[in-house]
């Protein structure tokens, strides 16, 4: 729950327990938030009775697994750079590994994210500092760029504040908000009037628009 991507309650934001924290080398300062990976236990490299042979699981990156430089990367410092490591939620991990094993070698690949419903926007902060959390992103899963506009303003680019939270320093209160989002896969979608003119901070808005790649 919570975590360095800022998704908060992983159940209400749609991620559930199919998630993992990525080592810092993979997390990429939050750029990887929302990406999906298919993971299998590397049966050929694993000790006996540690793998579920042939099983795989798809997870979403929702957190950072921080490095521990006091420990060797092969003995406890699993998330030290440049190692690629997934610190997986237990319900997902036990689909590919035997519980008692703890740490297992895996094979993994990026896969498209399949999400129920459309992209969601949650607005926090205050006027002249809007913090927009973008969740339930399909396709490539991760966001590269965001802009917002109103009926009276041109497009205003947002910058990544932390994780999946994007900030805007414009006065937007009392105006309907249209967002444009570009994913790391290169697809750009426009979400017209996501928030009505009477929107308030801490409110979430669900769209019926979703990314395909």
C-alpha positions in Angstrom: 0.0 0.0 0.0 1.2 3.5 -0.6 4.6 3.4 -2.1 6.9 5.5 -4.2 4.6 5.7 -7.1 2.0 7.4 -5.0 -0.9 5.1 -5.9 -2.1 5.1 -2.3 -4.7 2.4 -1.6 -3.8 -0.3 -4.2 -7.2 -1.8 -4.0 -9.2 1.3 -4.7 -6.9 2.4 -7.4 -7.3 -1.0 -9.2 -3.8 -2.6 -8.7 -4.7 -5.1 -5.9 -1.9 -7.5 -5.1 -0.6 -8.0 -8.6 2.2 -5.6 -8.0 5.9 -5.2 -7.1 8.5 -2.8 -6.0 11.3 -2.4 -8.5 15.0 -2.0 -7.7 16.4 1.5 -8.2 18.0 0.6 -11.5 14.6 -0.4 -12.9 12.5 2.2 -11.1 14.2 5.0 -13.1 13.1 7.8 -10.7 9.4 7.0 -11.1 9.3 6.8 -14.9 8.6 3.0 -14.6 5.5 3.5 -12.4 2.6 1.7 -13.9 4.6 -0.5 -16.2 3.6 -4.2 -16.4 6.0 -7.2 -16.4 5.4 -10.9 -17.0 7.6 -12.8 -14.6 8.5 -16.5 -14.5 10.9 -18.4 -12.2 14.1 -19.3 -14.0 13.7 -23.1 -13.5 17.1 -23.9 -15.0 19.0 -21.7 -12.6 17.0 -22.4 -9.4 17.8 -24.8 -6.6 15.4 -27.8 -6.3 12.0 -27.1 -4.8 12.0 -23.4 -5.2 10.2 -22.9 -8.6 6.7 -23.5 -9.9 7.8 -24.7 -13.3 5.9 -23.2 -16.2 4.0 -20.7 -14.1 4.0 -17.0 -14.8 2.5 -13.9 -13.3 1.9 -10.3 -14.6 2.5 -7.5 -12.1 2.4 -3.7 -12.2 5.3 -1.6 -10.9 3.9 0.4 -7.9 6.8 1.0 -5.6 10.6 1.4 -5.2 12.7 -1.3 -3.6 15.6 0.9 -2.2 19.2 -0.1 -2.2 20.9 -1.4 1.0 24.6 -0.6 0.5 25.4 -2.2 3.9 24.8 -5.6 2.3 26.3 -7.3 -0.7 24.0 -7.3 -3.8 24.2 -11.1 -3.7 23.4 -11.4 0.0 20.6 -9.2 1.1 21.2 -6.1 -1.0 19.0 -7.4 -3.7 17.9 -4.0 -4.8 21.4 -2.5 -5.1 22.2 -1.1 -8.6 22.8 -2.3 -11.2 20.8 -5.4 -10.2 17.3 -5.8 -11.7 15.0 -7.0 -8.9 11.3 -7.4 -8.1 10.2 -7.2 -4.5 6.8 -8.8 -5.2 3.6 -8.8 -3.2 3.3 -12.3 -1.7 0.0 -13.3 -3.4 1.7 -12.8 -6.8 5.1 -14.2 -5.8 3.7 -17.6 -4.6 2.2 -18.1 -8.0 5.8 -18.6 -9.4 7.9 -19.6 -6.4 7.7 -21.9 -3.3 7.2 -19.8 -0.2 10.2 -21.1 1.8 12.6 -20.2 -1.0 12.4 -16.5 -0.3 14.6 -15.3 -3.2 14.5 -17.0 -6.6 16.1 -16.2 -10.0 13.5 -15.0 -12.6 13.0 -14.3 -16.3 11.0 -11.2 -17.1 9.7 -9.1 -19.9 7.7 -5.9 -20.4 4.2 -6.6 -21.5 1.2 -4.4 -22.3 -1.0 -3.4 -19.3 -4.6 -4.6 -19.5 -6.8 -2.4 -17.3 -10.5 -2.4 -16.5 -12.2 0.8 -17.6 -10.6 4.1 -18.4 -7.7 6.2 -17.1 -8.3 7.9 -13.7 -7.2 11.4 -12.5 -7.0 12.4 -8.8 -6.4 16.1 -8.0 -4.7 17.1 -4.8 -2.9 20.3 -3.6 -4.3 23.8 -3.7 -4.8 26.6 -6.2 -1.6 27.4 -8.1 -0.2 24.0 -7.0 -2.3 21.2 -8.4 -0.9 17.7 -7.9 -2.4 15.2 -10.4 -2.2 11.5 -9.8 -2.8 9.5 -13.0 -3.7 5.8 -12.5 -5.2 2.8 -14.3 -3.1 3.5 -17.4 -3.3 0.7 -20.0 -0.9 0.0 -22.9 2.6 0.8 -21.9 1.3 1.7 -18.4 3.7 4.5 -17.7 3.4 8.3 -18.4 5.9 10.3 -20.2 4.3 13.8 -20.4 1.1 15.6 -19.3 -0.6 18.9 -20.1 -3.8 20.6 -18.9 -5.9 23.3 -20.5 -9.2 25.1 -19.7 -11.7 27.0 -21.8 -9.7 30.2 -21.2 -6.1 29.0 -21.1 -3.7 27.3 -23.5 -2.0 24.0 -22.8 0.1 24.1 -19.6 2.8 21.4 -19.3 2.9 19.5 -16.0 6.1 18.2 -14.6 6.7 15.0 -12.6 6.7 15.7 -8.9 7.2 12.2 -7.7 6.2 8.7 -8.9 2.9 9.0 -10.9 2.1 12.5 -9.5 2.4 15.4 -11.9 2.4 19.0 -10.7 0.9 22.2 -12.2 1.6 25.8 -11.0 -1.3 27.4 -12.7 -4.5 28.8 -11.2 -7.1 26.2 -12.3 -9.8 26.4 -9.6 -13.3 27.1 -11.0 -12.6 25.9 -14.5 -13.3 22.6 -16.3 -10.0 20.7 -16.9 -9.0 18.9 -20.1 -5.9 16.7 -19.9 -3.5 15.4 -22.5 -1.4 12.5 -21.6 1.5 10.8 -23.5 2.7 7.4 -22.4 6.2 6.1 -22.6 4.9 4.0 -25.5 4.4 7.2 -27.5 0.6 7.2 -27.6 -1.0 10.6 -26.8 -4.7 10.8 -25.8 -6.8 13.9 -24.9 -9.3 13.6 -22.0 -11.8 16.4 -22.6 -13.4 18.1 -19.5 -12.2 15.3 -17.1 -13.0 17.6 -14.2 -16.1 19.8 -14.3 -15.8 23.5 -13.3 -16.9 22.8 -9.7 -14.2 20.2 -9.1 -12.6 20.1 -5.7 -9.2 19.0 -4.3 -8.9 15.3 -3.3 -11.5 14.3 -5.8 -11.0 11.5 -8.4 -12.4 11.4 -11.9 -12.9 8.3 -14.0 -12.8 8.5 -17.8 -14.0 6.0 -20.4 -10.8 6.5 -22.5 -7.9 4.1 -22.4 -4.5 3.6 -24.0 -3.9 0.7 -26.4 -0.1 0.7 -26.6 
